[in-house]
């Protein structure tokens, strides 16, 4: 679910303006990658360093969301370590994963 960049109110996927403050809703594009569990942590690190990523969602083979990383975590390096540890556990349990990347245009 996207949020307003001005006031933080939740937005629906098809909203063009925030219903609370009237600010224009940011356009978000989604990409999906399929990776093996052994490459999962490395691929997520690469995506976090790109800078224009707003959210990363890791899903299993069935499409169930296993981990969701917001953009603020990518900016703060000290908070990143527990997320990467969780990714390591997911990589140990799953064989193939899908990574959904949301980018703000």
Beta strands, then each sheet from edge to edge (+ up, - down):
strand 1: 28-36
strand 2: 53-59
strand 3: 65-70
strand 4: 96-104
sheet 1: 1+ 4- 2+ 3-
end
